[in-house]
Amino acid sequence: MGPIRFNDALRRAALTLQTLKLPQGPCVRLVRDVYGRLRFALDCAVADFPSAALEQLKTAQATWGVYATSIEILSHDSFTNPASVFASPDWHQTLVDLGYDEDGKPRGQQKVWLLDRQINGQDWLRPQQAGQAAPHPHRTVFFGLKGGVGRSTALSLAAWGLARRGKRVLLIDFDLESPGLSGLLQPANKVAEFGVVDWLLEDAVGQGDSVVPRMVSASPLGESTISAIRVVAAVGLDEKNYLAKLARAYADVPSTDGPQRMGQRMLRLVELLEAQEKPDVVLIDSRAGLHDLAAVAITCIADTALMFATDGAQSWNGYRQLFSHWQQRPDVATRVRDRLMLVRALAPKAGREESIRRFHREAYSMFAETLYDEIPASKSTDENAYFHPGEADESAPHFPVLIDWDERFQEFDPMLRPEDGGATDAQIEAAFGHLIRRIAERIEEH
């Protein structure tokens, strides 16, 4: 027998819970530490759990090799304050693929309650609950797995298009590792005194409120629109210590209610800025890639999350990994999926129609296999009870928003007027009109 691997350990644990005749009462759970090592955890005291069943769990746990923390089983007796562990919001009912039996037949899946202690990435599994948020302007996040897909340019022109429709727009740069939104929308000398990274540092020492009024400045892009475009940059004016600040920005901050995590802090910042600026819509430039800041933006803050993709293996593989991560936690998937909106970026001119059809088919297949509900074959099934939009449903998350490739937008300066070489209104509408209309529709539905 070869060594036990990361995936093997969870599969073995789930098989144990499926095959053992355990008591129906206290829930047997699993805790996985930052190294991937597992333990069974009893949501009760040891004295309240049958000793024979306890020994069975210990015997099973011993077969996990290096992925067994120890032979001991966790319980309420293991903690001074059991509620701090067993009442944690980070428990998720997780679907585990059980692999195949000796005859090659699939064993199906097993639901387990899992507390996953991760070093980072936890915010992908912490979506804001429905009804949790106070009334707020519509928040749209622009996200991509990688750079170079025109995300920031699309955000800039979406802001322009919405402001022309009379919407007061607030832009926030969450891309702290690669800040650049303000460079697209403001002259260097017009950037606000403080940026997002300043607030994170000052808030950690109790001075965040004094920074907020000096974080926002107007973009000249709004001079030709009905309503204003206001910008919160990642980096403040004349910054000389950005890397020193960035190195400290992600720290949890102590509070009377326990540590405030990054997701809680960034949501609080957005709420403070909304209260001050009173925008109709907030557009957030997310950090690219499967990063904690992207997790915060998409799961904790967004009402609409625009997922930028091209028709290549990197986009499809990356999004399948993310969607599969949510798929294994159905309680998370159901709260995230209807806020997603796929964007087909840089659609080519050559073979455009076939390219769009291929992208559409792949997008539907990906969503149907991961985030949409599987509708049973029974004729008596009420399909309205399931979330599974049709392939041709233009309001569905998989139905792509199209942005055509246009060389004039490759190194584009949105503040440049048409007479000086900038794009005309008609050119912007041709490339970005579909995106602007879809966002405007979501704002009206909010």
VOPAGU-2260 file (C-alpha; in pm, 1 decimal, decimal comma):
REM VOPAGU-2260
SITE   aa  ch    i         X         Y         Z
SITE  MET   A    0       0,0       0,0       0,0
SITE  GLY   A    1     135,2     343,1     -93,4
SITE  PRO   A    2     137,6     650,3     129,7
SITE  ILE   A    3    -187,7     822,3     227,7
SITE  ARG   A    4    -233,1    1148,3      37,1
SITE  PHE   A    5    -434,3    1461,6     116,6
SITE  ASN   A    6    -742,2    1354,7     -83,6
SITE  ASP   A    7    -720,8     995,0      43,1
SITE  ALA   A    8    -747,7    1096,6     408,3
SITE  LEU   A    9   -1077,0    1286,0     368,5
SITE  ARG   A   10   -1217,7    1008,2     150,7
SITE  ARG   A   11   -1131,1     745,4     414,7
SITE  ALA   A   12   -1288,7     955,7     686,3
SITE  ALA   A   13   -1609,1    1001,7     484,3
SITE  LEU   A   14   -1624,0     626,7     408,3
SITE  THR   A   15   -1600,2     560,4     781,5
SITE  LEU   A   16   -1898,7     783,4     849,1
SITE  GLN   A   17   -2093,5     609,8     572,8
SITE  THR   A   18   -2019,9     252,6     678,4
SITE  LEU   A   19   -2013,5     260,6    1059,0
SITE  LYS   A   20   -2338,1     226,3    1248,0
SITE  LEU   A   21   -2299,4     539,2    1455,1
SITE  PRO   A   22   -2555,7     684,7    1696,4
SITE  GLN   A   23   -2819,4     904,9    1538,3
SITE  GLY   A   24   -2789,2    1169,4    1809,8
SITE  PRO   A   25   -2466,5    1370,6    1843,3
SITE  CYS   A   26   -2318,7    1462,0    1510,0
SITE  VAL   A   27   -1978,0    1314,0    1432,1
SITE  ARG   A   28   -1779,2    1581,9    1252,6
SITE  LEU   A   29   -1432,2    1632,0    1104,9
SITE  VAL   A   30   -1169,4    1895,2    1179,1
SITE  ARG   A   31    -885,1    1943,6     928,9
SITE  ASP   A   32    -581,5    2143,6    1042,3
SITE  VAL   A   33    -358,6    2375,6     836,9
SITE  TYR   A   34    -144,1    2081,1     725,5
SITE  GLY   A   35    -445,2    1880,5     610,2
SITE  ARG   A   36    -440,2    1642,5     905,8
SITE  LEU   A   37    -781,0    1519,3    1023,6
SITE  ARG   A   38    -958,9    1427,2    1343,4
SITE  PHE   A   39   -1309,5    1319,0    1423,0
SITE  ALA   A   40   -1491,5    1563,6    1649,7
SITE  LEU   A   41   -1794,7    1480,0    1864,8
SITE  ASP   A   42   -2048,5    1754,3    1924,9
SITE  CYS   A   43   -2100,2    1623,7    2278,0
SITE  ALA   A   44   -1903,0    1510,8    2580,5
SITE  VAL   A   45   -1719,8    1177,5    2553,9
SITE  ALA   A   46   -1936,2    1037,4    2835,1
SITE  ASP   A   47   -2246,2    1093,9    2618,3
SITE  PHE   A   48   -2108,5     891,1    2325,3
SITE  PRO   A   49   -2112,8     507,1    2316,3
SITE  SER   A   50   -1769,7     370,6    2401,9
SITE  ALA   A   51   -1784,6      99,3    2132,9
SITE  ALA   A   52   -1853,0     358,4    1860,9
SITE  LEU   A   53   -1572,1     575,0    1998,8
SITE  GLU   A   54   -1324,7     286,9    1964,5
SITE  GLN   A   55   -1440,6     229,6    1605,3
SITE  LEU   A   56   -1366,2     593,5    1523,6
SITE  LYS   A   57   -1021,2     568,2    1681,7
SITE  THR   A   58    -942,5     254,2    1483,7
SITE  ALA   A   59   -1050,1     423,0    1159,2
SITE  GLN   A   60    -855,9     738,5    1238,8
SITE  ALA   A   61    -537,5     537,0    1288,5
SITE  THR   A   62    -549,5     427,2     921,3
SITE  TRP   A   63    -498,4     780,1     787,3
SITE  GLY   A   64    -119,4     763,6     813,1
SITE  VAL   A   65      53,1    1100,2     837,5
SITE  TYR   A   66    -284,8    1271,6     789,8
SITE  ALA   A   67    -407,2    1157,8    1131,7
SITE  THR   A   68    -333,8    1428,0    1390,7
SITE  SER   A   69    -344,4    1164,9    1664,9
SITE  ILE   A   70    -556,6     870,4    1769,6
SITE  GLU   A   71    -755,6    1084,4    2013,3
SITE  ILE   A   72   -1103,9    1206,2    1919,3
SITE  LEU   A   73   -1199,3    1568,5    1981,1
SITE  SER   A   74   -1512,2    1641,0    2186,4
SITE  HIS   A   75   -1661,1    1907,2    2412,4
SITE  ASP   A   76   -1415,0    1785,4    2677,6
SITE  SER   A   77   -1123,7    1897,6    2457,5
SITE  PHE   A   78   -1206,1    2268,2    2486,2
SITE  THR   A   79   -1252,9    2519,3    2765,2
SITE  ASN   A   80   -1525,8    2682,7    2556,7
SITE  PRO   A   81   -1676,0    2416,8    2325,1
SITE  ALA   A   82   -1916,3    2665,5    2165,8
SITE  SER   A   83   -1622,0    2861,1    2021,5
SITE  VAL   A   84   -1544,2    2554,4    1809,4
SITE  PHE   A   85   -1872,2    2371,3    1754,1
SITE  ALA   A   86   -2074,7    2689,5    1693,8
SITE  SER   A   87   -1820,2    2833,6    1449,3
SITE  PRO   A   88   -1973,3    2967,2    1123,9
SITE  ASP   A   89   -1688,0    2797,8     937,5
SITE  TRP   A   90   -1843,0    2451,9     967,3
SITE  HIS   A   91   -1973,8    2346,5     625,8
SITE  GLN   A   92   -2163,8    2040,6     515,3
SITE  THR   A   93   -1920,8    1913,2     254,6
SITE  LEU   A   94   -1974,8    1662,1     -25,4
SITE  VAL   A   95   -1689,6    1411,6     -46,6
SITE  ASP   A   96   -1641,5    1195,2    -354,3
SITE  LEU   A   97   -1592,6     839,2    -226,6
SITE  GLY   A   98   -1413,3     710,1    -535,2
SITE  TYR   A   99   -1461,5     356,6    -666,3
SITE  ASP   A  100   -1503,0      14,4    -508,3
SITE  GLU   A  101   -1296,8    -297,7    -590,2
SITE  ASP   A  102   -1516,4    -367,0    -894,4
SITE  GLY   A  103   -1464,7     -18,9   -1035,3
SITE  LYS   A  104   -1814,6     101,1    -950,1
SITE  PRO   A  105   -1852,1     456,4    -816,1
SITE  ARG   A  106   -1934,8     473,8    -446,0
SITE  GLY   A  107   -2109,6     808,8    -481,9
SITE  GLN   A  108   -2072,4    1092,5    -231,2
SITE  GLN   A  109   -2098,4    1133,7     142,2
SITE  LYS   A  110   -2198,6    1449,7     328,2
SITE  VAL   A  111   -1971,3    1536,7     620,3
SITE  TRP   A  112   -1956,0    1834,1     851,9
SITE  LEU   A  113   -1605,7    1976,0     804,5
SITE  LEU   A  114   -1420,9    2255,0     984,8
SITE  ASP   A  115   -1131,4    2341,9     754,1
SITE  ARG   A  116    -851,1    2532,0     926,4
SITE  GLN   A  117    -684,8    2709,8     633,2
SITE  ILE   A  118    -396,4    2955,5     638,1
SITE  ASN   A  119    -577,4    3166,6     379,9
SITE  GLY   A  120    -864,0    3139,7     131,8
SITE  GLN   A  121   -1127,5    3099,0     403,8
SITE  ASP   A  122   -1331,8    3391,1     270,1
SITE  TRP   A  123   -1427,4    3190,1     -40,5
SITE  LEU   A  124   -1652,5    2999,9     202,1
SITE  ARG   A  125   -1794,6    3296,9     393,4
SITE  PRO   A  126   -2065,5    3448,4     170,9
SITE  GLN   A  127   -2284,3    3712,2     324,5
SITE  GLN   A  128   -2618,5    3569,2     431,5
SITE  ALA   A  129   -2935,9    3685,5     259,8
SITE  GLY   A  130   -3096,0    3955,1     471,1
SITE  GLN   A  131   -2771,5    4013,8     657,3
SITE  ALA   A  132   -2675,3    4332,8     478,5
SITE  ALA   A  133   -2833,0    4670,4     542,7
SITE  PRO   A  134   -2978,2    4849,9     237,0
SITE  HIS   A  135   -2694,6    4968,2      16,4
SITE  PRO   A  136   -2620,2    5075,1    -342,8
SITE  HIS   A  137   -2563,0    4797,1    -592,0
SITE  ARG   A  138   -2207,6    4662,1    -567,1
SITE  THR   A  139   -2045,8    4520,9    -881,4
SITE  VAL   A  140   -1709,0    4346,3    -861,2
SITE  PHE   A  141   -1482,5    4309,3   -1165,3
SITE  PHE   A  142   -1278,8    3988,9   -1129,9
SITE  GLY   A  143   -1047,3    3788,2   -1350,9
SITE  LEU   A  144    -824,0    3488,0   -1295,5
SITE  LYS   A  145    -537,2    3670,6   -1460,9
SITE  GLY   A  146    -443,8    4015,8   -1585,0
SITE  GLY   A  147    -443,6    4130,2   -1943,9
SITE  VAL   A  148    -812,6    4067,1   -2014,4
SITE  GLY   A  149    -914,8    4433,5   -2013,1
SITE  ARG   A  150   -1083,6    4425,6   -1672,2
SITE  SER   A  151    -976,1    4772,3   -1555,7
SITE  THR   A  152   -1053,2    4930,3   -1892,5
SITE  ALA   A  153   -1398,7    4770,2   -1883,8
SITE  LEU   A  154   -1454,7    4902,6   -1532,2
SITE  SER   A  155   -1353,9    5255,5   -1635,6
SITE  LEU   A  156   -1588,2    5259,7   -1932,9
SITE  ALA   A  157   -1868,9    5098,2   -1736,4
SITE  ALA   A  158   -1834,1    5384,1   -1486,6
SITE  TRP   A  159   -1850,4    5634,3   -1773,4
SITE  GLY   A  160   -2154,8    5463,4   -1927,5
SITE  LEU   A  161   -2343,5    5448,0   -1596,4
SITE  ALA   A  162   -2258,9    5810,0   -1509,5
SITE  ARG   A  163   -2395,3    5912,8   -1850,9
SITE  ARG   A  164   -2720,0    5740,8   -1748,7
SITE  GLY   A  165   -2735,4    5960,9   -1440,1
SITE  LYS   A  166   -2588,2    5713,6   -1187,2
SITE  ARG   A  167   -2352,6    5850,3    -925,3
SITE  VAL   A  168   -2059,3    5608,0    -939,5
SITE  LEU   A  169   -1804,7    5516,9    -672,0
SITE  LEU   A  170   -1499,0    5316,1    -782,0
SITE  ILE   A  171   -1280,7    5130,6    -530,0
SITE  ASP   A  172    -946,5    4966,9    -611,4
SITE  PHE   A  173    -909,9    4636,7    -423,9
SITE  ASP   A  174    -612,7    4527,8    -634,3
SITE  LEU   A  175    -355,8    4618,4    -370,4
SITE  GLU   A  176     -72,4    4410,5    -521,3
SITE  SER   A  177    -115,0    4565,7    -865,9
SITE  PRO   A  178    -276,5    4905,7    -810,9
SITE  GLY   A  179    -355,4    5096,1   -1125,5
SITE  LEU   A  180    -718,3    5200,3   -1137,0
SITE  SER   A  181    -640,6    5558,4   -1033,2
SITE  GLY   A  182    -378,1    5582,4   -1306,8
SITE  LEU   A  183    -648,1    5514,6   -1564,9
SITE  LEU   A  184    -896,3    5761,1   -1418,8
SITE  GLN   A  185    -699,0    6043,4   -1262,0
SITE  PRO   A  186    -390,6    6256,3   -1320,5
SITE  ALA   A  187    -121,5    6168,6   -1064,3
SITE  ASN   A  188    -161,2    6501,0    -883,7
SITE  LYS   A  189    -538,9    6454,8    -842,4
SITE  VAL   A  190    -527,3    6129,7    -645,0
SITE  ALA   A  191    -669,9    6153,6    -291,3
SITE  GLU   A  192    -434,0    6189,7       3,6
SITE  PHE   A  193    -499,5    5836,5     134,8
SITE  GLY   A  194    -569,4    5501,1     -29,6
SITE  VAL   A  195    -723,4    5170,2      73,9
SITE  VAL   A  196    -394,2    5046,9     217,1
SITE  ASP   A  197    -374,7    5355,5     443,2
SITE  TRP   A  198    -718,6    5284,9     584,1
SITE  LEU   A  199    -623,8    4924,6     662,2
SITE  LEU   A  200    -319,1    5042,2     858,4
SITE  GLU   A  201    -487,7    5332,6    1036,0
SITE  ASP   A  202    -800,6    5132,6    1117,8
SITE  ALA   A  203    -581,8    4871,1    1287,4
SITE  VAL   A  204    -472,7    5134,9    1540,6
SITE  GLY   A  205    -814,2    5296,8    1579,9
SITE  GLN   A  206    -774,4    5590,1    1337,0
SITE  GLY   A  207    -963,5    5462,8    1032,7
SITE  ASP   A  208   -1255,9    5706,6    1059,5
SITE  SER   A  209   -1026,6    6007,1    1026,8
SITE  VAL   A  210    -886,7    5873,6     698,8
SITE  VAL   A  211   -1212,2    5803,4     513,0
SITE  PRO   A  212   -1298,8    6168,5     424,2
SITE  ARG   A  213    -955,7    6204,2     260,1
SITE  MET   A  214    -970,3    5884,3      49,6
SITE  VAL   A  215   -1199,1    5995,1    -233,8
SITE  SER   A  216   -1140,2    6221,6    -532,3
SITE  ALA   A  217   -1330,4    6305,4    -849,8
SITE  SER   A  218   -1228,5    6162,1   -1186,1
SITE  PRO   A  219   -1206,5    6396,3   -1486,5
SITE  LEU   A  220   -1385,8    6116,9   -1674,5
SITE  GLY   A  221   -1702,1    6241,3   -1501,6
SITE  GLU   A  222   -1672,0    6590,5   -1647,8
SITE  SER   A  223   -1855,0    6478,4   -1964,8
SITE  THR   A  224   -2127,6    6279,7   -1786,1
SITE  ILE   A  225   -2451,4    6364,2   -1606,6
SITE  SER   A  226   -2337,1    6235,3   -1267,6
SITE  ALA   A  227   -2003,7    6225,3   -1089,1
SITE  ILE   A  228   -1742,9    5947,7   -1092,8
SITE  ARG   A  229   -1561,1    5924,9    -760,2
SITE  VAL   A  230   -1248,5    5715,1    -707,6
SITE  VAL   A  231   -1089,7    5543,2    -407,8
SITE  ALA   A  232    -737,4    5439,9    -505,1
SITE  ALA   A  233    -527,0    5165,8    -348,5
SITE  VAL   A  234    -234,2    5407,8    -313,8
SITE  GLY   A  235    -255,2    5760,8    -178,3
SITE  LEU   A  236     -91,1    6078,6    -310,0
SITE  ASP   A  237     291,7    6088,2    -312,5
SITE  GLU   A  238     320,1    5749,9    -140,0
SITE  LYS   A  239     677,3    5647,9     -51,5
SITE  ASN   A  240     614,9    5358,8     189,8
SITE  TYR   A  241     363,4    5145,6       3,8
SITE  LEU   A  242     543,0    4811,1      32,9
SITE  ALA   A  243     596,8    4858,8     406,3
SITE  LYS   A  244     223,5    4925,7     444,7
SITE  LEU   A  245     117,3    4641,7     214,6
SITE  ALA   A  246     321,2    4395,0     420,6
SITE  ARG   A  247      95,6    4475,0     719,5
SITE  ALA   A  248    -237,6    4530,2     545,4
SITE  TYR   A  249    -381,3    4178,4     568,5
SITE  ALA   A  250    -347,9    4130,3     942,3
SITE  ASP   A  251    -654,4    4047,9    1151,1
SITE  VAL   A  252    -738,2    4326,7    1394,4
SITE  PRO   A  253    -830,5    4260,6    1759,7
SITE  SER   A  254   -1172,6    4371,7    1877,5
SITE  THR   A  255   -1402,3    4311,6    2173,5
SITE  ASP   A  256   -1585,6    4048,8    1963,7
SITE  GLY   A  257   -1267,4    3865,6    1865,2
SITE  PRO   A  258   -1034,0    3916,1    1567,2
SITE  GLN   A  259   -1180,4    4111,6    1277,1
SITE  ARG   A  260   -1087,5    3928,7     957,5
SITE  MET   A  261   -1008,1    4084,3     622,7
SITE  GLY   A  262   -1356,2    4022,0     487,2
SITE  GLN   A  263   -1521,5    4198,1     778,9
SITE  ARG   A  264   -1283,3    4491,6     754,4
SITE  MET   A  265   -1317,7    4546,2     380,7
SITE  LEU   A  266   -1696,2    4525,5     403,2
SITE  ARG   A  267   -1688,5    4785,1     680,6
SITE  LEU   A  268   -1471,1    5013,6     465,9
SITE  VAL   A  269   -1714,8    4986,1     174,4
SITE  GLU   A  270   -2005,3    5068,5     405,1
SITE  LEU   A  271   -1822,4    5374,6     544,2
SITE  LEU   A  272   -1748,4    5501,1     193,1
SITE  GLU   A  273   -2108,8    5443,0      82,9
SITE  ALA   A  274   -2239,9    5634,7     383,0
SITE  GLN   A  275   -2010,9    5925,3     299,8
SITE  GLU   A  276   -2048,1    5935,5     -80,9
SITE  LYS   A  277   -2412,5    5823,3    -128,0
SITE  PRO   A  278   -2345,2    5654,3    -465,8
SITE  ASP   A  279   -2605,0    5480,9    -680,9
SITE  VAL   A  280   -2358,5    5207,7    -769,9
SITE  VAL   A  281   -2020,6    5088,4    -638,1
SITE  LEU   A  282   -1774,6    4934,9    -884,8
SITE  ILE   A  283   -1486,1    4738,0    -730,1
SITE  ASP   A  284   -1168,7    4641,3    -915,6
SITE  SER   A  285   -1082,4    4306,5    -760,1
SITE  ARG   A  286    -742,7    4151,6    -711,5
SITE  ALA   A  287    -686,0    3901,1    -994,4
SITE  GLY   A  288    -645,3    3530,2    -925,2
SITE  LEU   A  289    -768,2    3305,7    -644,7
SITE  HIS   A  290    -656,7    3549,7    -376,3
SITE  ASP   A  291    -807,4    3637,4     -38,7
SITE  LEU   A  292    -900,7    3989,0    -151,8
SITE  ALA   A  293   -1086,4    3843,1    -450,4
SITE  ALA   A  294   -1268,3    3606,7    -213,9
SITE  VAL   A  295   -1370,6    3899,4       4,1
SITE  ALA   A  296   -1491,8    4103,4    -292,9
SITE  ILE   A  297   -1694,2    3823,7    -453,2
SITE  THR   A  298   -1842,4    3638,5    -155,5
SITE  CYS   A  299   -1865,6    3906,6     113,8
SITE  ILE   A  300   -1936,9    4227,1     -76,8
SITE  ALA   A  301   -2061,7    4178,0    -434,5
SITE  ASP   A  302   -2423,3    4193,4    -543,7
SITE  THR   A  303   -2295,5    4120,0    -893,9
SITE  ALA   A  304   -1958,3    3955,6    -959,6
SITE  LEU   A  305   -1838,5    3989,9   -1317,4
SITE  MET   A  306   -1613,0    3691,8   -1392,5
SITE  PHE   A  307   -1386,2    3786,5   -1684,1
SITE  ALA   A  308   -1272,1    3495,8   -1900,7
SITE  THR   A  309   -1123,9    3418,9   -2238,8
SITE  ASP   A  310   -1183,3    3099,4   -2435,1
SITE  GLY   A  311    -869,5    2922,7   -2316,9
SITE  ALA   A  312    -771,4    2636,8   -2088,2
SITE  GLN   A  313    -639,9    2870,5   -1818,3
SITE  SER   A  314    -977,8    3041,8   -1776,2
SITE  TRP   A  315   -1187,2    2724,9   -1788,5
SITE  ASN   A  316    -960,9    2523,2   -1559,5
SITE  GLY   A  317    -933,6    2805,5   -1307,5
SITE  TYR   A  318   -1307,1    2869,9   -1288,1
SITE  ARG   A  319   -1383,0    2497,4   -1267,1
SITE  GLN   A  320   -1149,2    2472,5    -968,2
SITE  LEU   A  321   -1324,3    2762,6    -795,0
SITE  PHE   A  322   -1677,2    2644,6    -879,6
SITE  SER   A  323   -1592,8    2288,6    -770,7
SITE  HIS   A  324   -1469,1    2427,7    -439,4
SITE  TRP   A  325   -1811,1    2588,6    -388,9
SITE  GLN   A  326   -1992,5    2283,3    -526,3
SITE  GLN   A  327   -1855,6    2068,2    -242,8
SITE  ARG   A  328   -2021,3    2308,3       4,0
SITE  PRO   A  329   -2383,8    2331,3    -117,8
SITE  ASP   A  330   -2477,2    2588,9     147,1
SITE  VAL   A  331   -2211,7    2821,4       1,1
SITE  ALA   A  332   -2288,6    2746,5    -364,8
SITE  THR   A  333   -2656,2    2835,8    -326,9
SITE  ARG   A  334   -2569,1    3176,9    -180,0
SITE  VAL   A  335   -2304,3    3267,4    -438,7
SITE  ARG   A  336   -2412,6    3138,6    -778,3
SITE  ASP   A  337   -2690,1    3384,8    -867,7
SITE  ARG   A  338   -2463,9    3685,9    -813,4
SITE  LEU   A  339   -2216,1    3564,4   -1078,0
SITE  MET   A  340   -2210,9    3697,3   -1434,9
SITE  LEU   A  341   -1962,7    3558,1   -1686,9
SITE  VAL   A  342   -1790,2    3807,7   -1917,3
SITE  ARG   A  343   -1644,6    3691,3   -2249,1
SITE  ALA   A  344   -1351,2    3931,1   -2273,9
SITE  LEU   A  345   -1155,9    4010,3   -2590,8
SITE  ALA   A  346   -1393,5    3825,6   -2824,3
SITE  PRO   A  347   -1204,0    3795,5   -3155,8
SITE  LYS   A  348   -1325,4    3943,5   -3482,4
SITE  ALA   A  349   -1219,6    3644,5   -3693,6
SITE  GLY   A  350   -1473,2    3361,7   -3660,4
SITE  ARG   A  351   -1660,1    3568,8   -3404,2
SITE  GLU   A  352   -1996,7    3391,3   -3415,9
SITE  GLU   A  353   -1854,6    3040,5   -3384,2
SITE  SER   A  354   -1619,0    3158,3   -3109,8
SITE  ILE   A  355   -1911,5    3301,0   -2912,1
SITE  ARG   A  356   -2118,6    2983,1   -2959,0
SITE  ARG   A  357   -1827,5    2767,1   -2839,1
SITE  PHE   A  358   -1772,0    2989,0   -2536,4
SITE  HIS   A  359   -2143,6    2983,5   -2454,2
SITE  ARG   A  360   -2159,7    2602,2   -2471,1
SITE  GLU   A  361   -1853,8    2561,3   -2249,2
SITE  ALA   A  362   -1987,1    2817,5   -2000,1
SITE  TYR   A  363   -2323,0    2641,7   -1971,1
SITE  SER   A  364   -2156,1    2303,3   -1932,0
SITE  MET   A  365   -1930,8    2433,1   -1654,1
SITE  PHE   A  366   -2213,9    2592,5   -1455,5
SITE  ALA   A  367   -2447,5    2295,1   -1508,9
SITE  GLU   A  368   -2183,5    2049,7   -1381,9
SITE  THR   A  369   -2080,3    2253,1   -1078,1
SITE  LEU   A  370   -2314,1    2526,3    -947,3
SITE  TYR   A  371   -2655,6    2450,1   -1096,8
SITE  ASP   A  372   -2890,3    2200,8    -931,4
SITE  GLU   A  373   -2920,3    1858,2   -1089,3
SITE  ILE   A  374   -3285,2    1810,3   -1183,9
SITE  PRO   A  375   -3409,6    1453,5   -1120,0
SITE  ALA   A  376   -3543,9    1260,3   -1418,2
SITE  SER   A  377   -3879,3    1196,6   -1248,4
SITE  LYS   A  378   -4173,7    1328,9   -1450,9
SITE  SER   A  379   -4337,6    1451,3   -1133,5
SITE  THR   A  380   -4044,9    1677,8   -1052,5
SITE  ASP   A  381   -4125,3    2047,8   -1018,3
SITE  GLU   A  382   -3839,4    2205,9   -1213,4
SITE  ASN   A  383   -3915,7    2544,3   -1056,2
SITE  ALA   A  384   -3789,1    2404,2    -726,6
SITE  TYR   A  385   -3438,1    2381,6    -871,8
SITE  PHE   A  386   -3188,7    2646,9    -975,2
SITE  HIS   A  387   -3092,8    2537,9   -1325,6
SITE  PRO   A  388   -3146,3    2807,6   -1591,0
SITE  GLY   A  389   -3175,2    2696,9   -1951,8
SITE  GLU   A  390   -2880,5    2728,3   -2185,7
SITE  ALA   A  391   -3049,8    3010,5   -2380,7
SITE  ASP   A  392   -3157,2    3206,6   -2069,6
SITE  GLU   A  393   -2995,7    3547,6   -2118,2
SITE  SER   A  394   -3036,0    3638,5   -1749,9
SITE  ALA   A  395   -2848,4    3327,6   -1630,8
SITE  PRO   A  396   -2499,9    3345,9   -1475,1
SITE  HIS   A  397   -2350,7    3137,3   -1757,5
SITE  PHE   A  398   -2489,1    3351,9   -2041,0
SITE  PRO   A  399   -2184,8    3559,8   -2140,7
SITE  VAL   A  400   -2163,7    3935,9   -2148,2
SITE  LEU   A  401   -1965,3    4014,2   -2462,9
SITE  ILE   A  402   -1673,7    4254,2   -2493,8
SITE  ASP   A  403   -1527,4    4250,1   -2844,2
SITE  TRP   A  404   -1155,1    4277,7   -2897,6
SITE  ASP   A  405   -1064,2    4618,8   -3037,9
SITE  GLU   A  406    -703,1    4728,1   -3075,5
SITE  ARG   A  407    -786,7    5088,9   -2987,8
SITE  PHE   A  408    -863,6    4976,8   -2629,4
SITE  GLN   A  409    -543,1    4776,8   -2576,8
SITE  GLU   A  410    -344,7    5069,5   -2437,3
SITE  PHE   A  411    -641,3    5291,9   -2382,3
SITE  ASP   A  412    -655,9    5621,0   -2195,7
SITE  PRO   A  413   -1024,6    5671,4   -2101,9
SITE  MET   A  414    -960,4    6036,8   -2017,2
SITE  LEU   A  415    -838,6    6117,3   -2367,8
SITE  ARG   A  416   -1097,6    6310,1   -2570,6
SITE  PRO   A  417   -1192,1    6181,4   -2920,0
SITE  GLU   A  418   -1040,7    6487,0   -3089,2
SITE  ASP   A  419    -708,8    6400,6   -2921,1
SITE  GLY   A  420    -712,4    6036,1   -3026,4
SITE  GLY   A  421    -953,6    5892,5   -2768,5
SITE  ALA   A  422   -1247,3    5665,0   -2843,4
SITE  THR   A  423   -1578,7    5807,5   -2959,3
SITE  ASP   A  424   -1909,6    5735,7   -2788,2
SITE  ALA   A  425   -2004,7    5503,3   -3074,3
SITE  GLN   A  426   -1681,1    5305,5   -3044,5
SITE  ILE   A  427   -1725,8    5263,4   -2669,1
SITE  GLU   A  428   -2086,7    5155,8   -2718,7
SITE  ALA   A  429   -1986,9    4899,7   -2981,6
SITE  ALA   A  430   -1729,7    4731,9   -2755,4
SITE  PHE   A  431   -1873,3    4784,5   -2405,9
SITE  GLY   A  432   -2242,7    4861,6   -2456,3
SITE  HIS   A  433   -2357,0    4508,8   -2368,3
SITE  LEU   A  434   -2163,6    4519,8   -2040,8
SITE  ILE   A  435   -2297,7    4863,4   -1946,1
SITE  ARG   A  436   -2657,7    4760,1   -2019,4
SITE  ARG   A  437   -2632,3    4438,8   -1815,6
SITE  ILE   A  438   -2492,0    4624,0   -1513,4
SITE  ALA   A  439   -2762,0    4891,3   -1546,3
SITE  GLU   A  440   -3027,8    4615,7   -1548,0
SITE  ARG   A  441   -2883,5    4461,3   -1231,6
SITE  ILE   A  442   -2888,3    4800,9   -1060,3
SITE  GLU   A  443   -3257,2    4843,2   -1141,7
SITE  GLU   A  444   -3332,5    4491,4   -1010,3
SITE  HIS   A  445   -3144,4    4552,0    -685,3
